[in-house]
Amino acid sequence: MDPQVAVRLVGDVAIVDMTGRFTLGDGCALLRDTVKQLLESGHKHILISLRGVTYIDSSGLGQMAGCYVTASRIGAQIKILNARSKVSDMLQVTRLFSTIFVIFSDEDEAVRSFQPS
């Protein structure tokens, strides 16, 4: 399945719904370009939903990390939602799970997490 992204807004949170395989090439560029456009449009809260992702390789993970760094530099936040087991395993193996990304399984909880306590 070709990689696809769709963006929807829940309050001030931009949710990027990813589907397909995100590997070296078009999938990585699609994610990077989507996040770049959101940041340039002033979105500071971005939630990347991986529910529809069937596979992600090290290039895809690298793009996610790059998006995180870019967002952090301008005071924006990126969090992860619904990582399927294979994708979650990759995040854990590469230590992205515990070092930079906050990962949620519940969308409402993830959206609320962007709000100040």
Chimera marker file (.cmm) of the C-alpha trace (Angstrom):
<marker_set name="trace">
<marker id="1" x="0.000" y="0.000" z="0.000" r="1" g="1" b="0" radius="0.5"/>
<marker id="2" x="1.353" y="3.397" z="-0.964" r="1" g="1" b="0" radius="0.5"/>
<marker id="3" x="1.980" y="5.751" z="1.953" r="1" g="1" b="0" radius="0.5"/>
<marker id="4" x="-0.667" y="8.368" z="2.577" r="1" g="1" b="0" radius="0.5"/>
<marker id="5" x="-1.281" y="11.090" z="5.129" r="1" g="1" b="0" radius="0.5"/>
<marker id="6" x="-4.403" y="13.012" z="6.033" r="1" g="1" b="0" radius="0.5"/>
<marker id="7" x="-4.517" y="15.932" z="8.434" r="1" g="1" b="0" radius="0.5"/>
<marker id="8" x="-7.438" y="16.751" z="10.673" r="1" g="1" b="0" radius="0.5"/>
<marker id="9" x="-7.811" y="19.257" z="13.482" r="1" g="1" b="0" radius="0.5"/>
<marker id="10" x="-9.127" y="18.584" z="16.964" r="1" g="1" b="0" radius="0.5"/>
<marker id="11" x="-9.124" y="21.944" z="18.678" r="1" g="1" b="0" radius="0.5"/>
<marker id="12" x="-5.600" y="23.296" z="18.281" r="1" g="1" b="0" radius="0.5"/>
<marker id="13" x="-4.080" y="19.838" z="17.732" r="1" g="1" b="0" radius="0.5"/>
<marker id="14" x="-3.223" y="18.800" z="14.181" r="1" g="1" b="0" radius="0.5"/>
<marker id="15" x="-3.580" y="15.043" z="13.850" r="1" g="1" b="0" radius="0.5"/>
<marker id="16" x="-1.611" y="13.453" z="11.016" r="1" g="1" b="0" radius="0.5"/>
<marker id="17" x="-3.199" y="10.112" z="10.139" r="1" g="1" b="0" radius="0.5"/>
<marker id="18" x="-0.586" y="7.966" z="8.381" r="1" g="1" b="0" radius="0.5"/>
<marker id="19" x="-1.421" y="4.825" z="6.397" r="1" g="1" b="0" radius="0.5"/>
<marker id="20" x="0.692" y="2.377" z="4.426" r="1" g="1" b="0" radius="0.5"/>
<marker id="21" x="4.415" y="1.642" z="4.444" r="1" g="1" b="0" radius="0.5"/>
<marker id="22" x="6.844" y="4.414" z="5.365" r="1" g="1" b="0" radius="0.5"/>
<marker id="23" x="10.215" y="3.546" z="3.956" r="1" g="1" b="0" radius="0.5"/>
<marker id="24" x="13.089" y="5.268" z="2.197" r="1" g="1" b="0" radius="0.5"/>
<marker id="25" x="11.698" y="7.468" z="-0.562" r="1" g="1" b="0" radius="0.5"/>
<marker id="26" x="8.256" y="8.938" z="-1.067" r="1" g="1" b="0" radius="0.5"/>
<marker id="27" x="6.791" y="7.905" z="2.294" r="1" g="1" b="0" radius="0.5"/>
<marker id="28" x="9.489" y="9.675" z="4.254" r="1" g="1" b="0" radius="0.5"/>
<marker id="29" x="9.241" y="12.794" z="2.118" r="1" g="1" b="0" radius="0.5"/>
<marker id="30" x="5.457" y="12.827" z="2.492" r="1" g="1" b="0" radius="0.5"/>
<marker id="31" x="5.687" y="12.784" z="6.288" r="1" g="1" b="0" radius="0.5"/>
<marker id="32" x="8.455" y="15.403" z="6.374" r="1" g="1" b="0" radius="0.5"/>
<marker id="33" x="6.616" y="17.731" z="3.980" r="1" g="1" b="0" radius="0.5"/>
<marker id="34" x="3.326" y="17.396" z="5.850" r="1" g="1" b="0" radius="0.5"/>
<marker id="35" x="4.880" y="18.228" z="9.214" r="1" g="1" b="0" radius="0.5"/>
<marker id="36" x="6.866" y="21.092" z="7.659" r="1" g="1" b="0" radius="0.5"/>
<marker id="37" x="3.662" y="22.601" z="6.223" r="1" g="1" b="0" radius="0.5"/>
<marker id="38" x="1.904" y="22.303" z="9.569" r="1" g="1" b="0" radius="0.5"/>
<marker id="39" x="4.761" y="23.999" z="11.392" r="1" g="1" b="0" radius="0.5"/>
<marker id="40" x="4.971" y="26.758" z="8.768" r="1" g="1" b="0" radius="0.5"/>
<marker id="41" x="1.214" y="27.291" z="9.207" r="1" g="1" b="0" radius="0.5"/>
<marker id="42" x="1.750" y="27.900" z="12.913" r="1" g="1" b="0" radius="0.5"/>
<marker id="43" x="0.620" y="24.573" z="14.358" r="1" g="1" b="0" radius="0.5"/>
<marker id="44" x="2.457" y="23.924" z="17.619" r="1" g="1" b="0" radius="0.5"/>
<marker id="45" x="0.699" y="20.701" z="18.669" r="1" g="1" b="0" radius="0.5"/>
<marker id="46" x="1.053" y="17.784" z="16.273" r="1" g="1" b="0" radius="0.5"/>
<marker id="47" x="-0.095" y="14.243" z="16.912" r="1" g="1" b="0" radius="0.5"/>
<marker id="48" x="1.095" y="11.576" z="14.479" r="1" g="1" b="0" radius="0.5"/>
<marker id="49" x="-1.289" y="8.638" z="14.330" r="1" g="1" b="0" radius="0.5"/>
<marker id="50" x="0.393" y="5.411" z="13.262" r="1" g="1" b="0" radius="0.5"/>
<marker id="51" x="-2.756" y="3.268" z="13.386" r="1" g="1" b="0" radius="0.5"/>
<marker id="52" x="-2.729" y="2.665" z="9.629" r="1" g="1" b="0" radius="0.5"/>
<marker id="53" x="1.020" y="2.183" z="9.278" r="1" g="1" b="0" radius="0.5"/>
<marker id="54" x="1.812" y="-1.395" z="8.285" r="1" g="1" b="0" radius="0.5"/>
<marker id="55" x="5.596" y="-0.993" z="8.231" r="1" g="1" b="0" radius="0.5"/>
<marker id="56" x="8.183" y="1.665" z="8.962" r="1" g="1" b="0" radius="0.5"/>
<marker id="57" x="11.907" y="1.293" z="8.344" r="1" g="1" b="0" radius="0.5"/>
<marker id="58" x="14.874" y="3.146" z="9.789" r="1" g="1" b="0" radius="0.5"/>
<marker id="59" x="14.453" y="5.915" z="7.192" r="1" g="1" b="0" radius="0.5"/>
<marker id="60" x="10.870" y="6.457" z="8.311" r="1" g="1" b="0" radius="0.5"/>
<marker id="61" x="11.932" y="6.513" z="11.940" r="1" g="1" b="0" radius="0.5"/>
<marker id="62" x="14.723" y="8.917" z="11.039" r="1" g="1" b="0" radius="0.5"/>
<marker id="63" x="12.221" y="11.271" z="9.408" r="1" g="1" b="0" radius="0.5"/>
<marker id="64" x="10.017" y="11.116" z="12.505" r="1" g="1" b="0" radius="0.5"/>
<marker id="65" x="13.013" y="11.983" z="14.676" r="1" g="1" b="0" radius="0.5"/>
<marker id="66" x="13.950" y="14.810" z="12.294" r="1" g="1" b="0" radius="0.5"/>
<marker id="67" x="10.405" y="16.185" z="12.471" r="1" g="1" b="0" radius="0.5"/>
<marker id="68" x="10.590" y="16.053" z="16.264" r="1" g="1" b="0" radius="0.5"/>
<marker id="69" x="13.866" y="18.003" z="16.320" r="1" g="1" b="0" radius="0.5"/>
<marker id="70" x="12.581" y="20.609" z="13.862" r="1" g="1" b="0" radius="0.5"/>
<marker id="71" x="9.390" y="21.084" z="15.889" r="1" g="1" b="0" radius="0.5"/>
<marker id="72" x="11.264" y="21.308" z="19.189" r="1" g="1" b="0" radius="0.5"/>
<marker id="73" x="13.514" y="24.051" z="17.867" r="1" g="1" b="0" radius="0.5"/>
<marker id="74" x="10.520" y="26.316" z="17.329" r="1" g="1" b="0" radius="0.5"/>
<marker id="75" x="8.699" y="25.387" z="20.525" r="1" g="1" b="0" radius="0.5"/>
<marker id="76" x="6.257" y="22.946" z="18.931" r="1" g="1" b="0" radius="0.5"/>
<marker id="77" x="5.468" y="19.450" z="20.174" r="1" g="1" b="0" radius="0.5"/>
<marker id="78" x="5.041" y="16.173" z="18.317" r="1" g="1" b="0" radius="0.5"/>
<marker id="79" x="3.565" y="13.120" z="20.002" r="1" g="1" b="0" radius="0.5"/>
<marker id="80" x="2.678" y="9.663" z="18.701" r="1" g="1" b="0" radius="0.5"/>
<marker id="81" x="-0.690" y="7.917" z="18.714" r="1" g="1" b="0" radius="0.5"/>
<marker id="82" x="-1.663" y="4.293" z="18.097" r="1" g="1" b="0" radius="0.5"/>
<marker id="83" x="1.622" y="2.657" z="17.190" r="1" g="1" b="0" radius="0.5"/>
<marker id="84" x="0.801" y="-0.880" z="16.048" r="1" g="1" b="0" radius="0.5"/>
<marker id="85" x="2.823" y="-3.660" z="17.623" r="1" g="1" b="0" radius="0.5"/>
<marker id="86" x="5.492" y="-3.942" z="14.883" r="1" g="1" b="0" radius="0.5"/>
<marker id="87" x="5.947" y="-0.167" z="14.743" r="1" g="1" b="0" radius="0.5"/>
<marker id="88" x="5.944" y="0.085" z="18.530" r="1" g="1" b="0" radius="0.5"/>
<marker id="89" x="8.590" y="-2.634" z="18.667" r="1" g="1" b="0" radius="0.5"/>
<marker id="90" x="10.776" y="-0.610" z="16.266" r="1" g="1" b="0" radius="0.5"/>
<marker id="91" x="10.355" y="2.486" z="18.423" r="1" g="1" b="0" radius="0.5"/>
<marker id="92" x="11.390" y="0.543" z="21.514" r="1" g="1" b="0" radius="0.5"/>
<marker id="93" x="14.364" y="-1.157" z="19.852" r="1" g="1" b="0" radius="0.5"/>
<marker id="94" x="15.701" y="2.167" z="18.595" r="1" g="1" b="0" radius="0.5"/>
<marker id="95" x="15.006" y="3.803" z="21.977" r="1" g="1" b="0" radius="0.5"/>
<marker id="96" x="12.897" y="6.523" z="20.332" r="1" g="1" b="0" radius="0.5"/>
<marker id="97" x="10.013" y="5.219" z="22.411" r="1" g="1" b="0" radius="0.5"/>
<marker id="98" x="11.557" y="6.115" z="25.723" r="1" g="1" b="0" radius="0.5"/>
<marker id="99" x="13.853" y="8.992" z="24.852" r="1" g="1" b="0" radius="0.5"/>
<marker id="100" x="12.011" y="11.487" z="22.678" r="1" g="1" b="0" radius="0.5"/>
<marker id="101" x="8.484" y="10.427" z="21.780" r="1" g="1" b="0" radius="0.5"/>
<marker id="102" x="5.521" y="10.317" z="24.095" r="1" g="1" b="0" radius="0.5"/>
<marker id="103" x="3.227" y="7.595" z="22.766" r="1" g="1" b="0" radius="0.5"/>
<marker id="104" x="-0.496" y="7.309" z="23.452" r="1" g="1" b="0" radius="0.5"/>
<marker id="105" x="-3.092" y="4.666" z="22.668" r="1" g="1" b="0" radius="0.5"/>
<marker id="106" x="-6.102" y="6.901" z="23.384" r="1" g="1" b="0" radius="0.5"/>
<marker id="107" x="-6.725" y="9.889" z="21.108" r="1" g="1" b="0" radius="0.5"/>
<marker id="108" x="-8.661" y="11.956" z="23.650" r="1" g="1" b="0" radius="0.5"/>
<marker id="109" x="-5.913" y="11.501" z="26.222" r="1" g="1" b="0" radius="0.5"/>
<marker id="110" x="-3.286" y="12.435" z="23.626" r="1" g="1" b="0" radius="0.5"/>
<marker id="111" x="-5.140" y="15.616" z="22.642" r="1" g="1" b="0" radius="0.5"/>
<marker id="112" x="-5.593" y="16.600" z="26.298" r="1" g="1" b="0" radius="0.5"/>
<marker id="113" x="-1.880" y="16.077" z="26.931" r="1" g="1" b="0" radius="0.5"/>
<marker id="114" x="-1.082" y="19.196" z="24.906" r="1" g="1" b="0" radius="0.5"/>
<marker id="115" x="-3.120" y="21.390" z="27.271" r="1" g="1" b="0" radius="0.5"/>
<marker id="116" x="-1.392" y="22.947" z="30.290" r="1" g="1" b="0" radius="0.5"/>
<marker id="117" x="-2.204" y="21.250" z="33.607" r="1" g="1" b="0" radius="0.5"/>
<link id1="1" id2="2" r="1" g="1" b="0" radius="0.2"/>
<link id1="2" id2="3" r="1" g="1" b="0" radius="0.2"/>
<link id1="3" id2="4" r="1" g="1" b="0" radius="0.2"/>
<link id1="4" id2="5" r="1" g="1" b="0" radius="0.2"/>
<link id1="5" id2="6" r="1" g="1" b="0" radius="0.2"/>
<link id1="6" id2="7" r="1" g="1" b="0" radius="0.2"/>
<link id1="7" id2="8" r="1" g="1" b="0" radius="0.2"/>
<link id1="8" id2="9" r="1" g="1" b="0" radius="0.2"/>
<link id1="9" id2="10" r="1" g="1" b="0" radius="0.2"/>
<link id1="10" id2="11" r="1" g="1" b="0" radius="0.2"/>
<link id1="11" id2="12" r="1" g="1" b="0" radius="0.2"/>
<link id1="12" id2="13" r="1" g="1" b="0" radius="0.2"/>
<link id1="13" id2="14" r="1" g="1" b="0" radius="0.2"/>
<link id1="14" id2="15" r="1" g="1" b="0" radius="0.2"/>
<link id1="15" id2="16" r="1" g="1" b="0" radius="0.2"/>
<link id1="16" id2="17" r="1" g="1" b="0" radius="0.2"/>
<link id1="17" id2="18" r="1" g="1" b="0" radius="0.2"/>
<link id1="18" id2="19" r="1" g="1" b="0" radius="0.2"/>
<link id1="19" id2="20" r="1" g="1" b="0" radius="0.2"/>
<link id1="20" id2="21" r="1" g="1" b="0" radius="0.2"/>
<link id1="21" id2="22" r="1" g="1" b="0" radius="0.2"/>
<link id1="22" id2="23" r="1" g="1" b="0" radius="0.2"/>
<link id1="23" id2="24" r="1" g="1" b="0" radius="0.2"/>
<link id1="24" id2="25" r="1" g="1" b="0" radius="0.2"/>
<link id1="25" id2="26" r="1" g="1" b="0" radius="0.2"/>
<link id1="26" id2="27" r="1" g="1" b="0" radius="0.2"/>
<link id1="27" id2="28" r="1" g="1" b="0" radius="0.2"/>
<link id1="28" id2="29" r="1" g="1" b="0" radius="0.2"/>
<link id1="29" id2="30" r="1" g="1" b="0" radius="0.2"/>
<link id1="30" id2="31" r="1" g="1" b="0" radius="0.2"/>
<link id1="31" id2="32" r="1" g="1" b="0" radius="0.2"/>
<link id1="32" id2="33" r="1" g="1" b="0" radius="0.2"/>
<link id1="33" id2="34" r="1" g="1" b="0" radius="0.2"/>
<link id1="34" id2="35" r="1" g="1" b="0" radius="0.2"/>
<link id1="35" id2="36" r="1" g="1" b="0" radius="0.2"/>
<link id1="36" id2="37" r="1" g="1" b="0" radius="0.2"/>
<link id1="37" id2="38" r="1" g="1" b="0" radius="0.2"/>
<link id1="38" id2="39" r="1" g="1" b="0" radius="0.2"/>
<link id1="39" id2="40" r="1" g="1" b="0" radius="0.2"/>
<link id1="40" id2="41" r="1" g="1" b="0" radius="0.2"/>
<link id1="41" id2="42" r="1" g="1" b="0" radius="0.2"/>
<link id1="42" id2="43" r="1" g="1" b="0" radius="0.2"/>
<link id1="43" id2="44" r="1" g="1" b="0" radius="0.2"/>
<link id1="44" id2="45" r="1" g="1" b="0" radius="0.2"/>
<link id1="45" id2="46" r="1" g="1" b="0" radius="0.2"/>
<link id1="46" id2="47" r="1" g="1" b="0" radius="0.2"/>
<link id1="47" id2="48" r="1" g="1" b="0" radius="0.2"/>
<link id1="48" id2="49" r="1" g="1" b="0" radius="0.2"/>
<link id1="49" id2="50" r="1" g="1" b="0" radius="0.2"/>
<link id1="50" id2="51" r="1" g="1" b="0" radius="0.2"/>
<link id1="51" id2="52" r="1" g="1" b="0" radius="0.2"/>
<link id1="52" id2="53" r="1" g="1" b="0" radius="0.2"/>
<link id1="53" id2="54" r="1" g="1" b="0" radius="0.2"/>
<link id1="54" id2="55" r="1" g="1" b="0" radius="0.2"/>
<link id1="55" id2="56" r="1" g="1" b="0" radius="0.2"/>
<link id1="56" id2="57" r="1" g="1" b="0" radius="0.2"/>
<link id1="57" id2="58" r="1" g="1" b="0" radius="0.2"/>
<link id1="58" id2="59" r="1" g="1" b="0" radius="0.2"/>
<link id1="59" id2="60" r="1" g="1" b="0" radius="0.2"/>
<link id1="60" id2="61" r="1" g="1" b="0" radius="0.2"/>
<link id1="61" id2="62" r="1" g="1" b="0" radius="0.2"/>
<link id1="62" id2="63" r="1" g="1" b="0" radius="0.2"/>
<link id1="63" id2="64" r="1" g="1" b="0" radius="0.2"/>
<link id1="64" id2="65" r="1" g="1" b="0" radius="0.2"/>
<link id1="65" id2="66" r="1" g="1" b="0" radius="0.2"/>
<link id1="66" id2="67" r="1" g="1" b="0" radius="0.2"/>
<link id1="67" id2="68" r="1" g="1" b="0" radius="0.2"/>
<link id1="68" id2="69" r="1" g="1" b="0" radius="0.2"/>
<link id1="69" id2="70" r="1" g="1" b="0" radius="0.2"/>
<link id1="70" id2="71" r="1" g="1" b="0" radius="0.2"/>
<link id1="71" id2="72" r="1" g="1" b="0" radius="0.2"/>
<link id1="72" id2="73" r="1" g="1" b="0" radius="0.2"/>
<link id1="73" id2="74" r="1" g="1" b="0" radius="0.2"/>
<link id1="74" id2="75" r="1" g="1" b="0" radius="0.2"/>
<link id1="75" id2="76" r="1" g="1" b="0" radius="0.2"/>
<link id1="76" id2="77" r="1" g="1" b="0" radius="0.2"/>
<link id1="77" id2="78" r="1" g="1" b="0" radius="0.2"/>
<link id1="78" id2="79" r="1" g="1" b="0" radius="0.2"/>
<link id1="79" id2="80" r="1" g="1" b="0" radius="0.2"/>
<link id1="80" id2="81" r="1" g="1" b="0" radius="0.2"/>
<link id1="81" id2="82" r="1" g="1" b="0" radius="0.2"/>
<link id1="82" id2="83" r="1" g="1" b="0" radius="0.2"/>
<link id1="83" id2="84" r="1" g="1" b="0" radius="0.2"/>
<link id1="84" id2="85" r="1" g="1" b="0" radius="0.2"/>
<link id1="85" id2="86" r="1" g="1" b="0" radius="0.2"/>
<link id1="86" id2="87" r="1" g="1" b="0" radius="0.2"/>
<link id1="87" id2="88" r="1" g="1" b="0" radius="0.2"/>
<link id1="88" id2="89" r="1" g="1" b="0" radius="0.2"/>
<link id1="89" id2="90" r="1" g="1" b="0" radius="0.2"/>
<link id1="90" id2="91" r="1" g="1" b="0" radius="0.2"/>
<link id1="91" id2="92" r="1" g="1" b="0" radius="0.2"/>
<link id1="92" id2="93" r="1" g="1" b="0" radius="0.2"/>
<link id1="93" id2="94" r="1" g="1" b="0" radius="0.2"/>
<link id1="94" id2="95" r="1" g="1" b="0" radius="0.2"/>
<link id1="95" id2="96" r="1" g="1" b="0" radius="0.2"/>
<link id1="96" id2="97" r="1" g="1" b="0" radius="0.2"/>
<link id1="97" id2="98" r="1" g="1" b="0" radius="0.2"/>
<link id1="98" id2="99" r="1" g="1" b="0" radius="0.2"/>
<link id1="99" id2="100" r="1" g="1" b="0" radius="0.2"/>
<link id1="100" id2="101" r="1" g="1" b="0" radius="0.2"/>
<link id1="101" id2="102" r="1" g="1" b="0" radius="0.2"/>
<link id1="102" id2="103" r="1" g="1" b="0" radius="0.2"/>
<link id1="103" id2="104" r="1" g="1" b="0" radius="0.2"/>
<link id1="104" id2="105" r="1" g="1" b="0" radius="0.2"/>
<link id1="105" id2="106" r="1" g="1" b="0" radius="0.2"/>
<link id1="106" id2="107" r="1" g="1" b="0" radius="0.2"/>
<link id1="107" id2="108" r="1" g="1" b="0" radius="0.2"/>
<link id1="108" id2="109" r="1" g="1" b="0" radius="0.2"/>
<link id1="109" id2="110" r="1" g="1" b="0" radius="0.2"/>
<link id1="110" id2="111" r="1" g="1" b="0" radius="0.2"/>
<link id1="111" id2="112" r="1" g="1" b="0" radius="0.2"/>
<link id1="112" id2="113" r="1" g="1" b="0" radius="0.2"/>
<link id1="113" id2="114" r="1" g="1" b="0" radius="0.2"/>
<link id1="114" id2="115" r="1" g="1" b="0" radius="0.2"/>
<link id1="115" id2="116" r="1" g="1" b="0" radius="0.2"/>
<link id1="116" id2="117" r="1" g="1" b="0" radius="0.2"/>
</marker_set>
